[in-house]
Every structure is written in C-alpha cells, then in structure tokens.
C-alpha cells in the first residue's frame, strides 16, 4: 500500500509559523506539536493550485493509506482575510479525508506566508510530486517564470534538479504554444510530450492539429514524427517567400499572444498603429478565443 507523500520537513521549514489564534477562531482546536484540528468546511482551495485533474483511483488509494496508517504530514493553511483558512499545501490529502473518508476535521499547521511565497510553494509542492499531466506541468513552469520572474535555471534549483533539467522546463513550456485541441491530447496522455514538442516546430496550427490526430490514430513513433515535421519544413522552405524580419517588440508580442490564445497570432505594426489577427479553426475554437477575450456571444445584441 502506498504511503502518503507530504510536505516533509524541508518545505515546512521554509514557512514561518503563524501566531496563536484567538478564542474566536472556533473552527480550530489545538492538538499539540503545533498541529491544529480544523473543520474542513472552513478551508478554501489554494487559488494558485496548478493541478486541475485529480485521479479518483489515486485519491481512493491515498484515503485507504490514511485510514490504515494515519496522516503522516498535516495540511498547511494560512488564515484568510474573511476569517476562513486558505490551503497552502495538501489538497489531495484534504480531498481524500473530506470527500472519501468523510472526516469533518483535519490536522493542519497554521502558517504565515505572503501571496507571492504561497504561489511559489503551491507550484513547487505539486511539481515535486511529478504526477501533474504535461500541460499542467508546463503551465506551472510558465507561471514560475512569467509571474515569479524566475529563470529556467532558478526553477530547476527550486525543484532540487540538476542544471540539465533546464531543457525539460524549456521543452514543457513550448507545449503551451500548441493549439487547444493538441494540448487536450497531451493533457489526456493520448499524445506524448516528445511528439507534441516535435509538432510545435511547425508554425501552422492547422498542420499541427492534423499531424497530432494522425499520430494518435496511427500510433506513429517519435522518430517518424520528427521526420514528418522535417519534411514539412523543407517543403515550406522550398515554396515560401522570404519572411520579413519583425522588430523585437512585435515578435515578443506575437509570441505572448500566441501562448495566451493557443492559436496563431499576427501583429502588424507601423509607427505604433496596426492590427492584431487571431486565427481560429472551428466555431468552437472561435468561441474559446472570444471567451479568452472576455466576450460571450450570448451577451452580444
């Protein structure tokens, strides 16, 4: 039976303990050794939780382990602004105890931690577990780089990985530039990350989607995919006209918009004026892009 994997001493030692709570905090009962019993209905999820999927079989396995051996490491929470308690780490343990075992209280450590540090701890804890799907992992890496301002080397150090892990981080983040349909295949583990990374070398999202579908349907190997991509790029080079070199600020904007919308984006700029073209490849894809822009078709007159 699998043992519970918790935060361990290393991560907890990085977070200062919060001061003792007042008597008004009825949801808490002191349990000794800095551990409190907290009612589960007062715990809210970590807003920066990178995990979007929770495997039910693994949660049930965790619940059985907790029921048999007890909870080795308590959850970690902080006092929220509304009087509730925000989860810093331990959502799988919370779900196993609350949803499967039906526990009304769970053991927690109450810590004091600022938003930026809490975001980093949530990302690091989940990445260290190594069971995020590849797209969740890519998004977590990207958040550490874009939101926390870390380099790829610094991300690797936060995860206690060697210098060679930088290439893993770089290749994972590249997956975020793929069309949504391809990313869904990768998240569902229908398409292996190495094959998806090869597809990312193509610039045409339509070709990327077609090739991804073919890979899944025909079970193509990574070597076959890489050869197909190389052939497609050679064909393009033979027929393509020379591309105009974009100014760095325009190229950077195109790249960031492409990653945001998960689709091809062209930025045309002349003297600070121009247009932005976002491509879509189906009605559903258009709706997805509009929603990323904050537009709902039903709200339009």
C-alpha positions as CSV (number, residue, x, y, z in Angstrom):
1,X,0.0,0.0,0.0
2,X,1.3,3.4,-1.0
3,X,2.5,5.7,1.8
4,X,1.3,9.3,2.0
5,X,3.7,11.7,0.5
6,X,3.6,15.0,2.3
7,X,5.5,18.2,2.5
8,X,8.2,16.9,4.7
9,X,10.4,18.9,7.0
10,X,12.1,20.7,4.1
11,X,9.2,22.7,2.8
12,X,7.6,23.4,6.2
13,X,10.9,24.8,7.5
14,X,10.7,27.5,4.8
15,X,7.4,28.8,6.2
16,X,7.2,30.7,9.4
17,X,4.6,29.6,11.9
18,X,1.6,31.9,12.4
19,X,1.0,33.3,15.9
20,X,-1.5,31.5,18.2
21,X,-5.1,32.2,17.1
22,X,-7.6,33.9,19.3
23,X,-10.5,32.1,21.1
24,X,-12.9,33.5,18.4
25,X,-11.4,31.0,15.9
26,X,-13.8,28.2,16.9
27,X,-13.1,26.1,13.8
28,X,-9.6,25.4,15.3
29,X,-8.7,23.1,18.2
30,X,-5.2,22.7,19.4
31,X,-3.8,19.2,19.0
32,X,-0.2,19.6,20.2
33,X,3.2,19.9,18.5
34,X,2.0,22.9,16.5
35,X,-0.8,20.9,14.9
36,X,-4.4,22.0,15.0
37,X,-7.7,20.3,14.2
38,X,-9.6,22.4,11.7
39,X,-13.1,21.9,10.4
40,X,-13.0,21.1,6.7
41,X,-15.9,23.4,5.9
42,X,-13.7,26.4,6.8
43,X,-10.9,25.5,4.3
44,X,-10.8,27.1,0.9
45,X,-8.7,25.9,-2.0
46,X,-5.4,27.4,-2.9
47,X,-6.1,29.9,-5.7
48,X,-2.8,29.1,-7.3
49,X,-3.3,25.4,-7.3
50,X,-1.7,24.2,-10.7
51,X,-3.4,20.9,-10.6
52,X,-6.8,20.7,-12.4
53,X,-7.3,17.0,-12.5
54,X,-7.4,14.6,-9.5
55,X,-7.3,10.9,-10.3
56,X,-10.1,9.3,-8.4
57,X,-8.4,5.9,-8.1
58,X,-5.2,7.5,-6.7
59,X,-7.3,9.6,-4.2
60,X,-9.0,6.4,-3.0
61,X,-5.6,4.7,-2.7
62,X,-4.4,7.7,-0.6
63,X,-7.6,7.6,1.5
64,X,-7.0,3.9,2.3
65,X,-3.4,4.6,3.3
66,X,-4.6,7.4,5.6
67,X,-7.2,5.2,7.1
68,X,-4.7,2.5,7.8
69,X,-1.6,4.4,8.8
70,X,-2.9,7.8,9.7
71,X,-1.9,11.1,8.2
72,X,1.8,11.4,8.3
73,X,2.0,15.0,7.4
74,X,-0.7,17.5,8.3
75,X,-2.1,20.0,5.8
76,X,-0.7,23.5,5.7
77,X,-3.0,26.5,5.8
78,X,-3.0,30.2,6.4
79,X,-5.6,32.5,8.0
80,X,-7.7,34.1,5.2
81,X,-9.0,37.6,5.1
82,X,-12.6,36.6,5.5
83,X,-11.9,34.5,8.7
84,X,-11.6,31.3,6.7
85,X,-8.4,29.3,6.1
86,X,-6.7,29.1,2.8
87,X,-4.9,25.9,1.8
88,X,-1.2,26.3,1.2
89,X,-0.4,22.6,0.5
90,X,-2.2,19.3,0.8
91,X,-5.3,19.4,-1.5
92,X,-5.1,15.7,-2.3
93,X,-5.0,14.9,1.4
94,X,-7.9,17.2,2.0
95,X,-10.0,15.6,-0.8
96,X,-9.2,12.1,0.4
97,X,-10.1,12.8,4.0
98,X,-13.1,15.1,3.3
99,X,-14.7,13.5,0.2
100,X,-13.8,9.8,0.6
101,X,-13.3,9.3,4.4
102,X,-16.0,11.8,5.4
103,X,-13.8,13.5,8.0
104,X,-15.3,16.7,9.5
105,X,-11.9,17.9,10.8
106,X,-8.3,17.5,9.5
107,X,-5.0,18.2,11.2
108,X,-3.3,21.3,9.9
109,X,-0.3,23.5,10.6
110,X,-1.2,27.2,10.6
111,X,1.5,29.2,8.9
112,X,2.1,32.9,8.0
113,X,3.0,33.3,4.3
114,X,2.6,36.2,1.8
115,X,0.8,35.7,-1.5
116,X,4.0,35.5,-3.7
117,X,5.6,32.9,-1.5
118,X,2.3,31.0,-1.3
119,X,2.1,30.9,-5.1
120,X,5.6,29.5,-5.3
121,X,5.1,26.9,-2.6
122,X,1.9,25.6,-4.2
123,X,3.7,25.3,-7.6
124,X,6.8,23.7,-6.1
125,X,4.9,21.2,-4.0
126,X,2.8,20.0,-6.9
127,X,5.8,19.8,-9.3
128,X,7.8,17.8,-6.8
129,X,5.0,15.2,-6.8
130,X,5.7,14.6,-10.5
131,X,2.1,13.5,-11.2
132,X,0.7,16.6,-12.9
133,X,-0.2,16.0,-16.6
134,X,2.3,17.5,-19.0
135,X,0.2,20.6,-19.7
136,X,-0.4,21.3,-16.0
137,X,3.3,20.9,-15.5
138,X,4.1,23.3,-18.4
139,X,1.6,25.9,-17.1
140,X,3.2,25.6,-13.6
141,X,6.7,26.1,-15.1
142,X,5.5,29.0,-17.1
143,X,3.9,30.7,-14.1
144,X,7.1,30.4,-12.1
145,X,8.9,32.1,-15.0
146,X,6.3,34.7,-16.0
147,X,4.7,35.5,-12.7
148,X,7.5,34.9,-10.2
149,X,10.3,36.2,-12.5
150,X,12.5,33.1,-12.2
151,X,14.9,31.9,-14.9
152,X,14.7,28.3,-16.0
153,X,17.8,27.6,-14.1
154,X,16.3,29.0,-10.9
155,X,13.1,26.9,-11.4
156,X,15.3,23.8,-11.6
157,X,17.0,24.8,-8.4
158,X,13.7,25.3,-6.6
159,X,12.8,21.7,-7.6
160,X,16.2,20.4,-6.5
161,X,17.0,19.3,-10.0
162,X,20.3,19.5,-11.8
163,X,21.3,22.0,-14.4
164,X,20.3,19.6,-17.2
165,X,16.7,20.0,-16.1
166,X,16.5,23.4,-17.7
167,X,15.9,21.8,-21.1
168,X,13.0,19.9,-19.6
169,X,11.5,23.1,-18.4
170,X,12.0,24.9,-21.7
171,X,10.5,22.0,-23.7
172,X,7.5,21.7,-21.5
173,X,6.8,25.5,-21.8
174,X,6.9,25.2,-25.5
175,X,3.9,22.9,-25.4
176,X,1.7,25.9,-24.3
177,X,2.1,27.4,-27.8
178,X,0.2,24.4,-29.4
179,X,-3.5,24.7,-30.4
180,X,-6.0,23.8,-27.7
181,X,-7.0,20.5,-29.4
182,X,-3.4,19.3,-29.3
183,X,-2.9,20.4,-25.7
184,X,-6.0,18.5,-24.7
185,X,-4.5,15.4,-26.3
186,X,-1.3,15.9,-24.4
187,X,-3.2,16.5,-21.1
188,X,-5.2,13.3,-21.6
189,X,-1.9,11.5,-22.3
190,X,-3.0,10.5,-25.7
191,X,-0.1,12.3,-27.3
192,X,3.3,12.0,-25.8
193,X,5.1,15.3,-24.9
194,X,8.1,14.4,-27.0
195,X,5.9,14.0,-30.1
196,X,4.0,17.2,-29.2
197,X,7.3,19.1,-28.9
198,X,8.2,18.0,-32.4
199,X,4.8,19.3,-33.7
200,X,5.5,22.6,-32.0
201,X,8.3,23.2,-34.5
202,X,5.6,23.7,-37.2
203,X,4.2,27.2,-37.4
204,X,0.8,26.3,-39.0
205,X,-1.8,25.4,-36.3
206,X,-3.9,23.5,-38.9
207,X,-1.0,21.3,-39.8
208,X,-0.2,20.8,-36.1
209,X,-3.7,19.6,-35.4
210,X,-3.8,17.3,-38.5
211,X,-0.5,15.8,-37.6
212,X,-1.5,15.3,-33.9
213,X,-4.6,13.5,-35.0
214,X,-2.6,11.3,-37.3
215,X,-0.1,10.4,-34.7
216,X,-2.8,9.3,-32.3
217,X,-4.7,7.4,-34.9
218,X,-1.7,5.6,-36.4
219,X,0.5,5.3,-33.4
220,X,3.4,6.9,-35.0
221,X,6.8,6.8,-33.3
222,X,8.8,9.9,-32.2
223,X,11.3,9.3,-35.0
224,X,8.5,9.1,-37.6
225,X,7.0,12.3,-36.3
226,X,10.3,14.2,-36.3
227,X,11.0,13.1,-39.9
228,X,7.5,14.2,-41.0
229,X,8.0,17.6,-39.4
230,X,11.4,18.0,-41.0
231,X,9.9,17.1,-44.4
232,X,7.1,19.6,-44.0
233,X,9.5,22.3,-43.0
234,X,11.7,21.5,-46.1
235,X,8.7,21.7,-48.3
236,X,7.7,25.1,-46.8
237,X,11.3,26.4,-47.3
238,X,11.2,25.4,-51.0
239,X,8.0,27.2,-51.7
240,X,7.9,30.1,-49.2
241,X,8.8,33.7,-50.0
242,X,11.4,35.3,-47.7
243,X,9.8,36.3,-44.4
244,X,10.0,39.9,-43.2
245,X,12.1,40.2,-40.0
246,X,9.8,41.5,-37.2
247,X,11.0,44.2,-34.8
248,X,11.8,42.5,-31.4
249,X,8.9,44.1,-29.6
250,X,6.4,42.9,-32.2
251,X,7.9,39.4,-32.3
252,X,7.7,39.3,-28.5
253,X,4.0,40.5,-28.5
254,X,3.1,37.9,-31.2
255,X,4.7,35.1,-29.1
256,X,2.9,36.1,-25.9
257,X,-0.4,36.4,-27.6
258,X,0.0,33.1,-29.3
259,X,0.6,31.4,-26.0
260,X,-2.3,33.3,-24.4
261,X,-4.8,32.3,-27.0
262,X,-3.4,29.0,-28.0
263,X,-3.6,29.9,-31.7
264,X,-1.6,31.7,-34.4
265,X,-1.5,35.4,-34.0
266,X,-0.2,38.0,-36.4
267,X,0.7,41.5,-35.3
268,X,1.0,44.2,-37.9
269,X,2.6,47.4,-36.7
270,X,3.6,50.6,-38.4
271,X,4.5,53.7,-36.4
272,X,2.5,52.5,-33.4
273,X,-0.6,51.7,-35.4
274,X,-1.7,48.4,-36.9
275,X,-3.9,45.4,-36.3
276,X,-3.8,42.1,-34.4
277,X,-5.2,39.0,-36.2
278,X,-6.0,35.9,-34.2
279,X,-6.8,32.8,-36.2
280,X,-9.4,30.2,-35.3
281,X,-10.1,26.8,-36.9
282,X,-13.7,25.9,-35.9
283,X,-16.8,27.5,-34.4
284,X,-15.9,26.1,-31.0
285,X,-12.3,27.4,-31.4
286,X,-13.7,30.9,-32.2
287,X,-15.9,30.8,-29.1
288,X,-12.9,29.7,-26.9
289,X,-10.8,32.6,-28.2
290,X,-13.6,35.1,-27.7
291,X,-14.1,33.9,-24.1
292,X,-10.3,34.4,-23.5
293,X,-11.0,38.0,-24.6
294,X,-13.9,38.2,-22.1
295,X,-16.6,38.2,-24.9
296,X,-19.6,35.9,-24.7
297,X,-21.7,35.6,-27.9
298,X,-24.9,35.4,-25.9
299,X,-24.2,38.9,-24.5
300,X,-23.9,40.5,-27.9
301,X,-27.0,42.2,-29.4
